[in-house]
C-alpha cells in the first residue's frame, strides 16, 4: 500500500519483552535491543509479546533466520535470566567532561558526588572519550546498579525496567519511579535519579538537586573542582566505627565482615 508505515511496537509490549529477557538480548544479553516478531508481521499484523522476542542488532538477523522452534527456545531461556545479571557497554560519543546533574552543571570535576569516602558519580577522559562511573545503592548500602567506565551491571530482579536506546539509558524501580536516567542525546549530557546515601536520599531532578536535610540547589556551575558535592567526612568510611564481628549497621542481620565489611563485587 502506497505510503504505508508499520506502526511502532506499543510501549507496554516492549517493556514486557525487556522484562522477560532480563533487560538484554535474549541470545547474548547486550542491553541495546530491538523487538523481533517470531511470527512475522508480514504473515500476521500483530504485537503479541508471546510471539516476539528482544534481540540486539547483532543477533537479530541470525536468529530471524532460524526455525521458529529455536526462536521460541531462545525466548524461553534468555541469556541474562541464567545468571540473574544484566551487563553491557553504554555507547555514546562525548568528548568533554561537562555534565548536567540534577539541574546543575559540572565541568572538569572528576568526582561529581561523593558520600564519605565512596565516589557515587565520577568521570574522566580516556582516549578522548568521556567515561562515567556511578553507584546506585539502596537504603542499606547494597549496590543496586553500577556503571564503571560506561559499562553497566545490575541484578535483573532489583529493577522493574531498564531501557537503553541510542544515547539514553533509563532504570526504573516502578512505573513512575526512576532510579537513574542518563540522557546524552542533546547538547547537555544529563544525569538524573534517586540516590540513597546511607539512610537518606538525594534526588537529582531535571532542574534541581535535593540533598539530605532538604537542601535544594539549582542552576549552579562547578568548574575544575576535585569533588563537586561532598557528603560526610571524606576521610572516614560510613561504616568505620563498626567492628568486623558486630552486626552490620545497614540492618541486614549479617555480621559486618560478611556484609559491608566484605570486599564484594556486584
C-alpha positions in Angstrom: 0.0 0.0 0.0 1.4 3.4 -1.0 2.6 5.5 1.9 2.1 2.7 4.5 4.3 2.7 7.6 4.2 -0.2 10.0 3.2 1.1 13.5 5.8 1.0 16.2 5.7 -1.6 18.9 3.5 -0.5 21.8 5.4 0.6 24.9 3.8 -2.0 27.2 4.8 -4.8 24.8 8.4 -3.5 24.6 8.6 -3.4 28.4 7.2 -6.9 28.7 9.8 -8.2 26.3 12.6 -6.4 28.1 11.4 -7.8 31.5 11.2 -11.4 30.3 14.6 -11.2 28.6 16.3 -9.7 31.7 16.7 -6.3 30.1 19.0 -7.5 27.3 19.2 -9.5 24.2 17.7 -13.0 24.8 20.6 -14.6 22.9 23.7 -12.7 24.1 22.5 -10.3 26.9 23.5 -7.0 25.3 21.3 -4.1 26.6 20.8 -2.4 23.2 17.8 -4.3 21.9 15.3 -4.5 19.1 11.9 -6.3 19.1 11.7 -9.2 16.8 8.5 -10.9 15.5 8.9 -14.7 15.7 5.5 -14.9 13.9 6.5 -12.4 11.1 4.5 -9.1 10.9 4.2 -9.8 7.1 2.4 -13.0 7.9 0.2 -11.6 10.6 0.0 -7.9 11.7 0.3 -8.3 15.5 2.2 -7.1 18.5 1.7 -10.2 20.7 4.5 -10.4 23.3 4.1 -14.2 23.3 5.2 -14.3 19.7 8.0 -11.7 19.9 11.5 -11.6 21.5 14.0 -9.0 22.5 17.3 -9.2 20.4 20.3 -7.0 19.9 21.2 -5.7 16.4 24.0 -8.3 16.0 21.9 -11.3 16.9 18.6 -10.2 15.3 19.5 -11.2 11.7 20.9 -14.6 12.7 18.0 -15.6 15.0 15.4 -14.4 12.5 16.8 -16.9 10.0 16.3 -19.8 12.5 13.3 -22.1 12.6 10.6 -20.9 14.9 11.2 -23.7 17.4 14.7 -22.4 18.0 13.5 -18.8 18.2 11.0 -19.8 20.9 13.7 -21.7 22.8 15.9 -18.5 22.9 12.8 -16.6 24.1 12.1 -19.2 26.8 15.7 -19.3 28.1 17.1 -15.7 27.8 20.8 -15.2 28.4 20.5 -12.8 31.4 18.0 -14.9 33.2 20.5 -17.7 33.5 22.9 -15.6 35.6 20.4 -13.1 37.1 22.7 -10.3 35.9 22.4 -7.8 33.2 25.6 -6.1 31.8 26.9 -4.3 28.8 28.6 -1.2 27.4 26.7 2.1 27.2 27.9 3.6 23.9 27.9 7.3 23.2 30.2 9.9 21.7 31.1 12.6 24.3 34.5 14.3 24.2 34.4 16.6 27.3 33.7 16.4 31.0 30.7 18.7 31.1 27.6 17.1 32.7 24.3 18.5 33.9 23.5 16.5 37.1 20.3 17.3 38.9 19.9 20.7 37.3 23.5 21.8 38.0 26.5 21.8 35.7 29.8 20.1 36.5 32.8 20.8 34.3 36.2 19.1 34.6 35.1 17.8 38.0 36.3 14.2 38.3 34.2 13.3 41.3 30.7 14.9 40.9 29.2 13.4 44.1 30.9 11.6 46.9 29.4 10.0 50.1 32.1 9.9 52.9 35.0 8.1 51.0 32.7 6.5 48.4 32.5 8.1 44.9 28.9 8.0 43.8 29.2 9.7 40.4 32.6 10.3 38.8 34.1 10.8 35.3 37.3 11.0 33.4 38.6 11.2 29.8 40.1 8.1 28.2 41.4 8.2 24.6 39.4 11.4 24.0 36.1 9.9 25.2 34.2 10.7 28.5 33.9 7.7 30.9 31.2 7.7 33.5 31.2 5.7 36.7 28.4 5.6 39.3 26.8 3.5 42.0 23.1 3.3 42.9 22.6 1.9 46.3 19.5 1.0 48.4 18.9 2.3 51.9 21.1 -0.5 53.4 24.1 0.5 51.3 23.8 -2.5 48.9 24.7 -1.7 45.4 21.6 -2.0 43.1 23.3 -0.8 39.9 26.8 0.1 39.0 28.4 1.8 36.0 32.2 1.5 35.6 33.7 3.5 32.7 30.4 3.3 30.8 29.9 -0.5 31.5 26.7 -1.2 33.4 25.9 -4.1 35.6 22.9 -4.8 37.8 20.8 -7.7 39.1 17.7 -8.1 37.0 15.4 -8.7 40.0 16.4 -5.3 41.5 14.7 -3.2 38.8 11.2 -3.1 37.4 12.5 -1.9 34.0 15.7 -1.0 32.2 15.6 0.6 28.8 18.6 1.5 26.7 18.2 3.4 23.4 20.7 5.4 21.4 22.4 7.8 24.0 19.6 7.3 26.5 19.5 4.8 29.4 16.7 4.7 32.0 16.4 2.4 35.0 13.1 2.3 36.9 12.0 0.9 40.3 8.4 1.2 39.2 6.1 2.7 36.6 6.8 6.3 37.7 9.8 5.7 39.9 13.0 6.5 38.0 16.2 5.2 39.7 18.6 6.6 37.1 18.4 8.4 33.8 21.5 9.0 31.6 20.5 11.2 28.6 23.2 12.1 26.2 21.0 12.9 23.2 21.3 16.7 23.3 24.0 19.3 23.9 23.7 18.8 27.7 24.7 15.3 28.9 22.2 14.9 31.8 22.2 12.6 34.8 19.0 12.3 36.9 18.0 9.8 39.6 17.2 8.8 43.1 20.2 8.0 45.3 20.3 6.5 48.8 23.2 7.9 50.8 23.1 5.9 54.0 19.6 6.2 55.3 18.8 9.4 53.5 18.1 10.2 49.8 19.5 12.6 47.3 17.2 13.5 44.5 18.6 14.5 41.1 15.8 16.1 39.2 15.8 17.7 35.8 16.0 21.2 37.2 17.3 20.9 40.8 19.1 18.7 43.3 17.7 17.9 46.7 20.3 16.8 49.2 19.7 15.2 52.7 18.3 17.8 55.1 16.1 19.2 52.3 18.9 21.3 50.9 17.9 22.4 47.4 20.1 24.0 44.8 19.8 24.6 41.1 21.5 26.3 38.1 24.9 26.2 39.7 28.1 25.6 37.7 31.0 23.8 39.4 34.2 24.0 37.4 37.7 22.5 37.8 37.0 21.0 41.3 38.3 17.7 42.6 34.9 17.0 44.2 31.6 18.7 43.3 29.5 17.6 46.3 30.9 16.0 49.4 28.5 14.5 51.9 30.1 13.2 55.1 33.7 13.0 56.2 35.8 12.1 53.2 38.5 10.5 55.4 36.1 8.2 57.1 34.1 5.2 55.7 30.4 5.4 56.6 30.9 2.0 58.3 34.3 2.9 60.0 33.1 2.5 63.6 31.7 -1.0 63.1 33.8 -3.9 64.2 34.1 -7.0 62.0 32.1 -9.3 64.2 29.4 -6.8 65.1 26.1 -6.7 63.2 26.2 -4.6 60.1 24.6 -1.2 60.7 22.7 -1.5 57.4 20.1 -3.7 59.1 20.8 -6.8 57.1 21.1 -9.0 60.2 24.6 -10.2 59.0 27.9 -9.6 60.7 29.8 -6.7 59.3 32.6 -8.8 57.9 30.1 -10.7 55.8 28.2 -7.6 54.7 29.6 -4.1 54.1 32.9 -5.1 55.6 33.4 -7.7 52.9 35.2 -6.7 49.6 32.2 -7.5 47.5 31.5 -7.0 43.8 28.0 -6.7 42.4 
